[in-house]
Amino acid sequence: MTKKKNKKGQRPKISPVVKARNRILRRPWRSQPGTPRVVSDYLAKAGLTCKLSTDLHEADLLSRFGDAAVEYLNSCGIDREVTAESHALTSPNLDMALAIRSKLWGDRYEEFLSWFTTANLPPVERVLDIGCDIGIHTCFFAMQFPYAEVTGFDQCMKCIQCAQRLAERLNLKNVQFLQATLPSLPEGLINRKFDMVVSSCVAGYFDDAPLTPVRSIEEAQAQPLGPKQVEYARIQAGFLANENSLLIACDRFVFPRTLARWIRGLREAGIYVHHDRIELLEFINAWDEPISIPVLVGSMRRTDLVTPDEIRKLWLVDFSGHGGELAYLMAAAEYFFLETSPKELLVGFRCTPPGAPTYCKELWKAGSSLLTYKYDASGGFLLEYDIENLPEILEGCRHAARADSDGGTVEEYGPEAYSQPPAGASDDSAADRPAGETPASEAVAGSGGQDVPGT
Ligand SMILES: C[S@@+](CC[C@H](N)C(=O)[O-])C[C@H]1O[C@@H](n2cnc3c(N)ncnc32)[C@H](O)[C@@H]1O
């Protein structure tokens, strides 16, 4: 159908906001090829709309939700801890909450929910969704498992109210939502047990490990856990009813050190990761970047995996080959660094810039290579140089550490920082491999190295 022309013979201009609204109101959820019908139908029914460009998304929010949208948009991009209060700005009412989530996480919902339709899960009667937000996953579980009792909880009361509205809109009777801020649990959750416990993009809020120098997978595996992480693992284990109950965890730990901490935290709480069931979800995020998140299945049933081989298997079998994404390139670089042996620390700098987290930058010699390894508690990245460049690289590192830490502190350290011989030095899988055979030549530049909780 062609559009009518106005008196001057021109087509009337359609404002971007109207275009955006038309797309939202008229077009069904545009699913990716291969998305099961049940998922795309559910998302469309729930009210998830197409993913808009950032400009259209903002214009649409402003035109539909006025002051609430202004308050939300003003709060975006501010670097601060996500609290129940700040998260509530994303959910003043169900429609605005859905519009924001369509943009931020629409493709991730599609991928994650599709996983449930093909995962061959045993029948479940009691399902828990931890940190359920506005209940998009939770309501899908209630629809998919109509004979199950489904519970979702979140710290954010506004999100819980939206979740309840969503359940009403979908006419679901087997789902309930509770407000609860971990580690505290309300009456309704204490001592309750479930056959399936889901944690999606929540564990990152509990990764509070201290910054620990590690030079091998074994040391990554042995690094101390933070108290919050220990507690979160214990809480998840406490919800599992028996050996057959499953933890389905979709949390974005891609660096060997964060992956190792996470798996060890679960292990110490009595949850074993089923390595053969790991899958990577791959999707495009709100900024059109490719993202991957592993979905792990765990249970109290022992698996044959023993740390730290688990980390190698996870890396080599499941996560290698996903090199397109920067986080994965950096995580792969950390893996190569940890697996390079023998290597010798020449000098390290521990830097605390004012108001920023502490990071370390170290210079290592491995055969005829010089490695610079920079890391914070979330992970690190690696560059490789020829040993002949030692004087200038050393001077460059010293200079950069001082410049970066302007007004903060810089401590220089030497090999005594690693006074013990490397853990696992007798393990022939890594320690006996000649340095030249490791793929350390993969030079990866970048900064930050952060795992992102909840992208
Ligand atoms: C990134 S969102 C993920 C939401 C949902 N699970 C998903 O995958 O789309 C993280 C959620 O965890 C909740 N959360 C964070 N810390 C929490 C805590 N201590 N207790 C309960 N909920 C928490 C937040 O309010 C937020 O809704």
The ligand as a MOL file (V3000), in Angstrom:
LIG
                    3D

  0  0  0     0  0            999 V3000
M  V30 BEGIN CTAB
M  V30 COUNTS 27 29 0 0 0
M  V30 BEGIN ATOM
M  V30 1 C 20.9400 -8.6300 35.5590 0
M  V30 2 S 19.4230 -8.9130 36.3680 0 CHG=1
M  V30 3 C 18.9840 -10.5240 35.7230 0
M  V30 4 C 17.5090 -10.7370 35.7860 0
M  V30 5 C 17.0180 -12.0850 35.2380 0
M  V30 6 N 17.4480 -13.1800 36.0690 0
M  V30 7 C 17.4790 -12.2720 33.8200 0
M  V30 8 O 18.2880 -13.1620 33.5610 0
M  V30 9 O 17.0400 -11.5150 32.9540 0 CHG=-1
M  V30 10 C 19.9200 -9.2930 38.0210 0
M  V30 11 C 18.7580 -9.3230 38.9990 0
M  V30 12 O 19.2620 -9.7840 40.2600 0
M  V30 13 C 18.6510 -9.0310 41.2910 0
M  V30 14 N 19.5130 -9.0530 42.4630 0
M  V30 15 C 20.7850 -8.5580 42.5740 0
M  V30 16 N 21.2470 -8.7300 43.8210 0
M  V30 17 C 20.2500 -9.3450 44.5210 0
M  V30 18 C 20.1120 -9.7720 45.8730 0
M  V30 19 N 21.0890 -9.5740 46.7650 0
M  V30 20 N 18.9630 -10.3710 46.2580 0
M  V30 21 C 17.9610 -10.5590 45.3640 0
M  V30 22 N 18.0140 -10.1500 44.0830 0
M  V30 23 C 19.1530 -9.5600 43.6630 0
M  V30 24 C 18.5280 -7.6310 40.6640 0
M  V30 25 O 17.5450 -6.8470 41.3390 0
M  V30 26 C 18.1620 -7.9500 39.2230 0
M  V30 27 O 16.7780 -8.0190 39.0130 0
M  V30 END ATOM
M  V30 BEGIN BOND
M  V30 1 1 1 2
M  V30 2 1 2 3
M  V30 3 1 2 10
M  V30 4 1 3 4
M  V30 5 1 4 5
M  V30 6 1 5 6
M  V30 7 1 5 7
M  V30 8 2 7 8
M  V30 9 1 7 9
M  V30 10 1 10 11
M  V30 11 1 11 12
M  V30 12 1 11 26
M  V30 13 1 12 13
M  V30 14 1 13 14
M  V30 15 1 13 24
M  V30 16 1 14 15
M  V30 17 1 14 23
M  V30 18 2 15 16
M  V30 19 1 16 17
M  V30 20 1 17 18
M  V30 21 2 17 23
M  V30 22 1 18 19
M  V30 23 2 18 20
M  V30 24 1 20 21
M  V30 25 2 21 22
M  V30 26 1 22 23
M  V30 27 1 24 25
M  V30 28 1 24 26
M  V30 29 1 26 27
M  V30 END BOND
M  V30 END CTAB
M  END
